[in-house]
Amino acid sequence: MTTPSIHPLRAPLPNRQSRRIEIPVHGMDCAECCRHVQQAIAAVPGVAGVEVFLASEKAVVEADPAQLDLEAVRRAVADAGYRVPDEPAGAQAAPRTDGAAPVFTAQEFTRPILTTLALALGAILLLVVVGEGMGLLDALTERVPWWIGGLLVLVGGYPVFRQVLRAARRGKIIAHTLMSLGVVAALAVGEWATAAIVVLLMRFGDYVERFTAERARRAVRDLAEMAPQTARVERPAPDGTTSEQPLPVAQVQLGEVVVVRPGEQIPVDGEVIGGQATVNQAAITGESMPVEAGPGATVYAATLVQLGHLRVRATRIGPDSTFGRVIKLVEEAEAHRADVQRVADRFSAYFLPFVAAIAALTFLISRNLLATAAVLVVACSCSLALATPIAMLASIGAAARRGLMIKGGKYLEALTQVDVLLIDKTGTLTLGRPQIDAVVALNGQPAESVLGLAAAAERYSEHPLAEAVRDAAQARGLALAAPSRFEALPGLGVRAQVNGHTVTVGNRRLLLPNGSDGPPALGPDVAALEQQGKTLIYVTEDDAPVGVLAAADAIRPEVPAAIAELRALGVKQIELLTGDNARTAAALAGRLGIAYRADLLPEDKVQIVRAYQAQGYRVAMVGDGVNDAPALAQADVGIAMGAAGSAIAVEAAHVALLRDDWRLVPELWRIARRTLRVVKLNIGFTAVYNLVGLSLAAVGLLPPVFAAAAQSLPDLGILANSSRLLRQK
C-alpha cells in the first residue's frame, strides 16, 4: 500500500515543527460527509487541526510530519466510510493545449445526464406505481419466501448498511441511518418487496448525490486540468553546449530559461528574455483578446503562445505561479463559508434527530409501522447540506474562468449587503500610467535640473509617478546621478542623497507638513496646475523648494458606465480615497459624480473603512492590491484590480480581478446576487419539500416506496437550479 502524497504548504505556522499536509479523500458527496471526515482525522494523535474540502476532495491537516501516522489517518478515513486513494493527490487529466478557458456550459453540466437520471427514476416510479396499483408487489411478497426476500434486501443494501453500522459504532447518525430503520420496519411487517424498492431507491439516491457533487467539482477541476505539465528547459549538455530538455514543470528551477513554441502553453510565470509572440491570456484573465509579448514583458503559466516563440526566465513555478495560486484559492474557497451556508449546515445537523422524533411520534400516535417507515425514508438531509455549497462551487468556478477570483461564498454573500464602495485612485480608477506634462522651476533653477534631480531621487522607487518622472527625464536625454542613499516615505514620497545634497520628491505634505497651500513663492503657475486637476510632485534640495512637476493620468474609459451600473445595483455610497491633493481628487470625482477624500495616508484609508463599519455599514474597497493592502484586508470585501502576477494583491484581497477591466466590478455584484438567489431558492425548495413529505408520510398518505422515490428528487432539483450559475453572462 502506497503512502498518500503530502504537500507541505509554504505559509509558516505558529509551531515551527508543524506543517500543513494535503491528503486526498474520495467518496465525499456533501457537507455532512466533510464533517464526518474532519471529525475522524481530528481524532488521530498528532493532528493539531484539519480542514476538509468537498470541491477538491482533500483534507488539509496541520501536524508535525515526523509525528503524524499517515496510515492512522487512512484508517480513520476508512472507518468513517471514505477512502484515501493510493494514487498521488496531484494526478490530473491531460491539460488542454488550446490555452482557452474550457467551454463548460450549463447544458454540458446537466442536460444529458439529468435526462438519463430522470428516465431512470421515471422507470423506477412506473414500476412502483404499476406494481402497487395492480397488486404485483403484494403478490410477489406472498409467493417469495420472506427469508429470500430479506436476503435480497440485505445483499442489495449492503454498501449502505455498512456505512450506517460504521457510523453507529462512532455514535453518529447519518442520512441513511433513518432510511435503514425504515427498511427494517418494512421487513418487520413482512413487506420485503417494499423494503427492496426502498433499498433500490436508496442506491439510486446515492448515485444522484455522487453525480451532483461530481458535477459541481467540474467547474473547479477544469481549472486544474488547464495547468501545464511539462516545460522545455535550456540546460547545459555534456558537450558544453546548451540544449532544450523536456521536463515536468515541478523540476524547473527558478531562474532557468524555458522555451515556448507556437501552439504551446507557457509553463511558468516569468520574464521574456527573447523572442516575440502573440499570447492568449484567457486562462488567467478571462480576456479573449491576445496580447503581444516581447523582451521585458511578463507572462503567466497556463497562457498560450499562438504566434511566434518565446524564451522565458522563470520567476514563479507550479503552485507559486499566478495560475497555481488561483487554483489553490478556488479549491479552498469553501473554507470561507457564507453565513447562509453555515445556517444550512447547522440546520442539517439537527434535521435527522428532528425526523427521528417525528417518526417516534407517528408510531406512538398511529401504531402504523409503515407510516413510521415512510417518515424515516422521505427525509432529505443531504439535499439540505448540498443546497448552498453546490451553488457556491458552481459560481466560484465559473467566475474564475472569467478572470474573477472569489475566495469564498462568504464574500459573495457580503457583496449583496454592501452599501458603501470605497475606491483608490491611481492604478484603479486611472490607468496608472501618468505622464509629466509640465515642470515649474523655482528659485532660478533650470527646468532640466529640477527634472534631473527628481529622476535621480526616484531611481529606485516603484511608484507609478516615479516611473513617469524617470520616463520624462529619459525622453529629454538627461544624465542621471546615482543616489548614495534612498528612503521611501509611504504616503509621502522619497528622500535620497544626490551629489551630496538631500533631495525629497513627493506630495505637498512632504514639503508642507501642515497641509497648507504653501507660501506665495510657489507662484500662480503651481496654483493653476492644481486647478486643472493635475497631480503635483514637489521637489526640494536641502529642504528648499526647487520645483514642482505636474503629472496627469487618464481615467479608465469604462469607469463611468461601471459606476452608473453599481448605483443601479443599489450601492448607496461611492467614495474616492486618494493620497493626492484635494483639487486633483475633486476634478476626478466631479467627472464621476462621487464623493472624495484627499491627502490620505494608507493608515487613513484603513481608519475610514473602520469608521463606516462602526456605523453598521458593509464596506467594499477597490484598490490595486499593493499600497492599498491594509484597507483591502480591513474591508468586508476587498477587491484587487489587475491582480495577475501580484502575490500581495491575491493575498490581501477577498476578490481579485485578474485583468484591469472595471466592467468586472458590476459583473461581480450581479454574480453575487444571482448566486444568493439560487441558494435561497435551493434552501426554500428543500425545506418546503421536506415539510410536505414528512407531513404526508406521518398521516399515512405516502407509502414507503413512494417516500423513497420522493427522497431522491430534491438533489436533482438542486443540481438543475445551481447549474444556471454556469451561464454567467
Salt bridges, closest charged atoms under 4 A:
GLU22 OE2 - LYS58 NZ 3.55
GLU22 OE2 - LYS328 NZ 2.28
GLU32 OE2 - HIS36 NE2 3.88
GLU51 OE1 - ARG20 NH2 3.65
GLU57 OE2 - ARG217 NH1 3.52
GLU57 OE1 - ARG221 NH2 3.17
GLU71 OE2 - ARG74 NE 3.69
ASP86 OD1 - ARG74 NH1 3.33
ASP98 OD2 - ARG96 NH2 2.59
GLU108 OE2 - ARG218 NH2 2.72
ASP206 OD1 - HIS176 NE2 2.53
GLU214 OE1 - ARG217 NH1 3.44
GLU214 OE2 - ARG221 NH1 2.21
GLU234 OE2 - ARG311 NE 2.88
GLU244 OE1 - ARG232 NE 3.75
GLU244 OE1 - ARG261 NH2 2.90
GLU256 OE2 - ARG235 NE 2.76
GLU264 OE1 - ARG232 NH1 2.85
GLU287 OE1 - ARG659 NE 3.50
ASP320 OD2 - ARG10 NE 3.13
GLU331 OE1 - LYS58 NZ 3.10
GLU332 OE2 - LYS58 NZ 3.33
ASP345 OD2 - ARG337 NH1 2.72
ASP424 OD1 - LYS605 NZ 3.04
ASP437 OD2 - LYS534 NZ 2.74
GLU487 OE1 - ARG495 NH1 3.10
GLU530 OE2 - ARG508 NH1 2.77
GLU530 OE1 - ARG583 NH1 2.46
ASP542 OD2 - HIS501 ND1 2.70
GLU565 OE1 - ARG670 NH1 2.56
GLU575 OE2 - ARG597 NE 2.36
ASP580 OD2 - LYS425 NZ 3.19
ASP628 OD1 - LYS605 NZ 2.91
ASP636 OD1 - ARG618 NE 3.45
ASP660 OD1 - ARG556 NH2 3.77
ASP661 OD2 - ARG659 NE 3.60
ASP661 OD2 - ARG663 NH2 2.82
GLU667 OE2 - ARG402 NH2 2.65
